[in-house]
């Protein structure tokens, strides 16, 4: 009975507090849960005078706790080290005014992307994995679609993780003898370590003498995603993509003496479909135009020149874009450009494959595809910078480097396509690159 009497007194006090709070400056106080059991106050006898001091004291204590809990600040969520860095980093200068556009500094700080505070090597490492996952998901989707139409089990990409003893790691996603792809690889590598003499020699040959000390020792860091897709169907084009970031750091230092982005994407058909080339170019041109109107014409021309096979006097395919040593300007903006290029590939390529993967073809068309793949091998082994860089890198993973080569290829002595044939049409296009958009 005594306990019930104390509970009744406490309940009355809580109700008074709630009524007061709802009509005063304490309107922000939390309300009692609606599912509390209701007490029949009339059925409870009044508190005896002997216990009133205790009841009033307990009620006052509870009321004080209630008020204090309402004004207590909410605990802030825990921040990662990167987020803490972004939150507590302040720009130098006066704190009094607004930014140039009139907005407050607090508003400007709120608009800063926390990702911008991360080192570029960390951002690029995360991006190449994201790009790999997106591309593999899109290509697996093609294999699943093909399996349903053919009434067979899908064969999907297998994942092969590896470690580089000298420093770094990678993940190779590969498929062989799938329903759509004869061989395809989407490879990520994030490697670092001492720069070899051969690597430094390559850097000097590429015009990096101005940042390299004659007797200096250097470390390197490289992160990239590289992809080559070789479909079964001769009507479906081979595709290549590579986006990468490189740093050269003097031994014992932290800040790179040089850092740059490189990459691009290109299409290599065995049979020429102008609508496919136009679509491929349009998607990447739109990305380029979002960043700099000069990018696409410059990088398209660079691609035609880079993927040229001098001893055949023809380009490897119908092109795309290519750039290297991209280092001038705002590094964060350059990264955004590279990022959007990489994430646009699925839109560039998958619609083409949905049209071509199951198109009818003859044994003669398959033989022509094998001959064109021979040209692909010639370029990759003789001229490609990526292959050369990989082969001179200490601890290079040869399986990953050679993953770009097709599963099958063919060379015939003095082969010439028949005049007026579709095969001859492709060669004409490759000998005189054209503009598509």
C-alpha positions in Angstrom: 0.0 0.0 0.0 2.8 2.4 0.9 4.5 1.7 -2.5 1.3 2.3 -4.4 0.9 5.6 -2.5 4.4 6.7 -3.5 3.8 5.7 -7.1 0.6 7.7 -7.2 2.3 10.8 -5.8 5.1 10.4 -8.4 2.7 10.0 -11.2 0.8 13.1 -10.2 4.0 15.1 -10.2 5.0 13.8 -13.7 1.6 14.8 -15.1 2.0 18.3 -13.7 5.5 18.5 -15.2 4.2 17.3 -18.6 1.3 19.8 -18.6 3.7 22.6 -17.7 6.3 21.6 -20.3 3.7 21.5 -23.1 2.8 25.2 -22.6 6.1 26.7 -21.6 9.6 27.1 -22.8 10.2 23.4 -22.0 8.2 22.3 -25.1 11.3 20.4 -26.3 11.3 18.0 -23.3 10.7 14.4 -24.2 7.3 13.1 -23.4 6.5 9.9 -21.5 5.9 6.8 -23.6 2.3 6.4 -24.5 2.2 2.8 -23.5 2.8 3.3 -19.8 0.2 1.5 -17.6 -2.6 3.8 -16.3 -3.1 4.1 -12.6 -6.5 4.5 -11.0 -5.6 7.3 -8.7 -9.0 7.3 -6.9 -8.5 3.8 -5.8 -5.3 4.6 -4.1 -5.5 6.1 -0.5 -3.7 9.4 0.2 -0.2 9.3 1.4 0.0 9.3 5.3 1.5 12.4 6.8 4.3 10.3 8.2 5.6 9.5 4.7 4.9 12.8 3.0 8.5 14.2 3.5 9.9 11.1 1.8 7.4 11.2 -1.1 8.0 14.9 -1.7 11.7 14.4 -1.6 11.6 11.5 -4.1 9.2 13.4 -6.4 11.5 16.4 -6.5 14.5 14.2 -7.3 12.7 12.5 -10.1 11.5 15.8 -11.5 15.1 17.2 -11.5 16.4 14.1 -13.3 13.6 14.5 -15.8 14.4 18.1 -16.5 18.1 17.5 -16.8 17.6 14.6 -19.2 15.5 16.8 -21.5 18.3 19.4 -21.8 21.1 16.8 -22.2 22.9 17.0 -25.6 22.6 14.1 -27.9 25.8 12.1 -28.3 27.5 12.8 -31.6 28.1 9.8 -33.9 31.6 8.4 -33.9 33.7 9.7 -36.8 36.3 7.8 -38.8 39.8 9.3 -38.8 39.2 10.7 -42.3 36.0 12.3 -41.3 37.6 13.8 -38.2 40.3 15.2 -40.4 37.7 16.8 -42.7 35.7 18.2 -39.7 38.5 19.8 -37.8 40.7 21.0 -40.6 40.2 24.8 -41.0 41.5 27.0 -43.7 44.0 29.7 -42.9 42.9 33.3 -42.8 40.3 35.4 -40.9 37.3 33.8 -39.4 35.1 36.9 -39.6 33.6 37.1 -43.0 31.9 35.2 -45.7 33.2 33.4 -48.8 33.5 35.2 -52.1 30.1 34.2 -53.2 28.6 35.6 -50.0 27.9 32.3 -48.2 29.1 31.8 -44.7 32.2 29.8 -44.0 30.1 27.2 -42.1 28.1 26.7 -45.3 31.2 26.4 -47.4 32.7 23.9 -44.9 29.5 21.8 -45.0 29.8 21.6 -48.8 33.3 20.0 -48.7 33.4 16.4 -49.7 35.2 14.4 -46.9 36.7 12.2 -49.6 38.8 15.2 -50.7 40.8 15.1 -47.5 42.1 11.6 -48.2 45.4 11.0 -49.9 45.1 10.5 -53.7 46.6 7.0 -53.5 43.8 6.0 -51.1 41.1 7.5 -53.2 42.4 5.8 -56.4 42.9 2.5 -54.7 39.2 2.5 -53.6 38.0 3.7 -57.0 39.7 1.0 -59.1 38.0 -1.7 -56.9 34.7 0.1 -57.3 35.1 0.2 -61.1 36.1 -3.4 -61.2 33.0 -4.5 -59.2 30.7 -2.5 -61.5 32.2 -3.8 -64.7 32.2 -7.4 -63.6 28.6 -7.1 -62.4 27.6 -5.8 -65.9 29.5 -8.5 -67.7 28.2 -11.2 -65.5 24.7 -9.9 -66.3 25.5 -10.5 -70.0 26.6 -14.1 -69.3 23.4 -14.7 -67.2 21.2 -13.3 -70.0 22.9 -15.5 -72.6 22.6 -18.6 -70.4 18.9 -18.1 -70.1 18.4 -17.6 -73.8 20.6 -20.7 -74.6 19.0 -22.8 -71.9 22.4 -23.6 -70.2 24.1 -22.8 -66.9 25.8 -19.4 -66.7 29.5 -19.3 -66.4 30.6 -16.3 -64.4 33.9 -14.5 -63.6 36.2 -16.2 -61.1 38.2 -14.0 -58.6 41.9 -14.6 -58.0 43.4 -12.5 -55.2 47.2 -12.2 -55.1 49.9 -10.6 -53.0 53.1 -9.0 -54.3 56.0 -9.8 -51.9 57.8 -6.6 -52.7 54.7 -4.6 -51.7 51.1 -4.5 -52.8 48.3 -6.8 -53.9 45.7 -7.2 -56.6 42.5 -9.0 -57.6 42.1 -10.6 -61.1 38.5 -11.3 -62.3 38.7 -13.7 -65.2 36.4 -15.8 -67.4 37.4 -18.3 -70.1 35.0 -20.2 -72.4 31.9 -18.4 -71.2 28.7 -18.2 -73.2 29.5 -14.6 -74.4 33.2 -14.2 -73.8 35.9 -16.6 -75.0 38.3 -14.8 -72.6 38.0 -11.7 -70.5 39.8 -10.2 -67.6 39.1 -7.2 -65.3 42.2 -6.7 -63.2 43.1 -4.5 -60.3 46.5 -3.9 -58.9 47.8 -1.7 -56.1 51.5 -2.0 -55.9 54.4 -0.1 -54.3 58.1 -0.4 -53.5 61.6 0.6 -54.6 61.7 1.9 -58.2 64.1 -0.3 -60.3 66.8 1.1 -62.6 64.7 0.0 -65.6 61.6 1.8 -64.2 63.6 5.0 -63.7 65.0 4.7 -67.2 61.4 4.5 -68.5 60.5 7.6 -66.5 63.5 9.5 -68.0 62.4 8.4 -71.5 59.0 9.9 -70.8 60.4 13.3 -69.9 60.5 13.1 -66.1 64.2 14.2 -66.0 63.2 17.5 -64.5 62.1 15.9 -61.2 64.6 13.0 -61.0 68.0 13.5 -59.3 70.9 12.0 -61.1 71.9 9.7 -58.2 68.5 9.7 -56.4 66.7 6.6 -55.0 63.0 6.5 -55.4 59.9 4.6 -54.3 56.9 4.2 -56.5 53.2 3.7 -56.0 50.8 2.6 -58.8 47.0 1.8 -58.7 45.0 0.8 -61.7 42.3 -1.2 -63.3 42.9 -2.8 -66.6 40.4 -4.8 -68.7 40.4 -6.7 -72.0 37.3 -8.5 -73.3 37.4 -11.0 -76.2 33.9 -12.2 -77.2 33.2 -15.5 -79.0 31.1 -13.9 -81.7 33.0 -12.2 -84.6 30.2 -9.6 -84.8 30.9 -8.5 -81.2 33.9 -6.2 -80.7 36.9 -6.7 -78.4 37.1 -3.9 -75.8 40.0 -2.6 -73.8 40.0 -0.2 -70.8 42.8 1.0 -68.4 42.7 3.8 -65.8 45.7 4.3 -63.5 47.5 6.6 -61.1 51.2 6.7 -60.5 53.4 8.3 -57.8 57.2 8.6 -57.6 58.6 9.4 -54.2 62.2 10.2 -53.2 63.4 7.7 -50.7 62.8 8.9 -47.1 60.3 11.5 -48.2 56.5 11.5 -48.1 55.5 14.0 -50.8 55.7 12.7 -54.4 58.2 14.3 -56.7 55.8 13.4 -59.5 52.3 12.0 -59.8 50.0 11.6 -62.7 46.9 9.8 -64.2 46.7 7.8 -67.3 44.2 5.7 -69.2 41.5 5.4 -71.8 39.2 3.0 -73.5 39.0 1.7 -77.1 37.0 -0.7 -79.3 38.5 -3.3 -81.6 35.9 -4.9 -83.9 36.5 -7.7 -86.4 33.5 -6.5 -88.4 32.7 -2.8 -88.8 29.3 -1.5 -87.5 29.3 2.3 -87.6 26.5 2.5 -85.1 28.5 0.6 -82.5 31.5 2.8 -82.9 29.3 5.9 -82.8 27.7 4.8 -79.5 31.0 3.9 -77.9 32.5 7.3 -78.8 29.4 9.3 -77.8 29.2 8.0 -74.3 32.9 8.8 -73.6 32.7 12.2 -75.4 29.8 13.2 -73.1 32.0 12.4 -70.0 34.9 14.4 -71.5 32.7 17.4 -72.3 31.5 17.5 -68.7 35.0 18.3 -67.6 36.8 20.1 -70.5 35.6 20.6 -74.1 39.2 20.1 -75.3 39.5 16.6 -73.8 37.6 14.5 -76.3 39.2 15.8 -79.5 42.6 15.7 -78.0 42.4 12.3 -76.4 40.5 10.8 -79.4 43.4 11.8 -81.7 45.9 10.6 -79.1 44.1 7.2 -79.1 44.3 6.8 -82.9 48.0 7.6 -82.8 48.8 5.4 -79.8 47.0 2.3 -81.0 48.7 2.5 -84.4 50.6 -0.6 -85.6 53.5 0.9 -87.7 54.5 -2.4 -89.4 50.9 -3.0 -90.5 50.2 0.7 -91.3 46.8 0.5 -89.6 45.2 1.2 -86.2 44.3 -1.6 -83.8 40.6 -0.7 -83.8 38.1 2.2 -84.1 39.6 4.0 -81.1 38.1 5.8 -78.2 40.2 8.0 -75.9 43.8 7.7 -74.6 45.8 10.0 -72.3 48.9 9.7 -70.1 50.9 12.0 -67.8 47.8 13.9 -66.9 49.2 16.0 -64.0 48.6 19.7 -64.7 45.7 21.5 -62.9 43.6 20.6 -59.8 44.4 16.9 -58.9 41.0 16.4 -57.4 39.3 17.5 -60.6 41.5 15.3 -62.7 40.6 12.4 -60.4 36.9 13.1 -60.9 37.4 13.0 -64.6 39.2 9.7 -64.5 36.5 8.3 -62.1 33.6 9.2 -64.4 35.4 7.8 -67.4 35.8 4.5 -65.7 32.3 4.3 -64.4 30.9 5.0 -67.8 32.3 1.9 -69.5 29.3 -0.4 -68.8 27.1 2.2 -70.7 29.6 2.3 -73.5 29.9 -1.5 -74.1 27.0 -3.5 -72.7 24.3 -2.2 -75.2 26.6 -3.1 -78.1 27.1 -6.6 -76.7 23.3 -7.1 -76.2 22.9 -6.5 -80.0 25.9 -8.6 -81.2 26.6 -11.5 -78.8 24.2 -14.0 -80.5 24.2 -12.7 -84.0 24.7 -15.4 -86.7 28.1 -15.9 -88.2 30.0 -18.3 -90.5 33.2 -20.3 -90.1 34.9 -17.8 -92.5 33.9 -15.0 -90.2 35.4 -16.8 -87.2 38.6 -17.3 -89.2 38.8 -13.6 -89.9 38.3 -12.8 -86.2 41.3 -15.0 -85.4 43.5 -13.1 -87.9 42.4 -9.7 -86.4 43.3 -11.1 -83.0 46.8 -11.7 -84.3 47.1 -8.0 -84.9 45.9 -7.4 -81.3 48.7 -9.6 -80.0 51.3 -7.9 -82.2 50.5 -4.4 -80.8 50.3 -5.6 -77.2 53.7 -7.4 -77.2 55.6 -4.9 -79.3 54.3 -1.4 -78.6 52.0 -1.3 -75.5 53.3 0.9 -72.7 51.3 -1.0 -70.0 52.9 -4.3 -71.1 56.4 -2.7 -71.0 55.8 -1.1 -67.6 54.6 -4.4 -66.2 57.5 -6.4 -67.5 60.1 -4.0 -65.9 58.4 -3.8 -62.6 60.1 -5.9 -59.9 57.9 -8.8 -58.8 55.5 -8.3 -61.7 52.7 -10.8 -62.0 53.1 -12.2 -65.5 49.7 -14.0 -65.5 48.1 -10.6 -65.1 50.2 -8.9 -67.7 49.5 -11.6 -70.3 45.8 -11.7 -69.5 45.2 -9.1 -72.2 46.0 -11.7 -74.9 43.2 -13.6 -76.6 42.7 -17.3 -75.9 43.0 -18.0 -79.6 44.6 -16.1 -82.6 45.9 -16.9 -86.1 48.6 -15.8 -88.5 48.4 -16.6 -92.2 51.1 -15.9 -94.8 50.3 -13.0 -97.1 46.6 -13.0 -96.3 44.6 -10.3 -98.1 40.8 -9.8 -97.8 38.7 -9.9 -101.0 38.1 -6.5 -102.6 34.6 -5.1 -101.7 34.1 -7.6 -98.8 33.2 -6.7 -95.3 36.6 -7.7 -94.2 38.2 -5.2 -96.7 35.8 -2.5 -95.4 37.2 -2.9 -91.9 40.8 -2.6 -93.1 39.9 0.6 -95.0 38.5 2.1 -91.8 41.6 1.1 -89.8 43.9 2.7 -92.3 42.1 6.0 -92.2 40.6 6.7 -88.7 37.4 8.8 -88.8 35.4 10.9 -86.5 32.2 9.4 -85.1 30.6 12.2 -83.0 
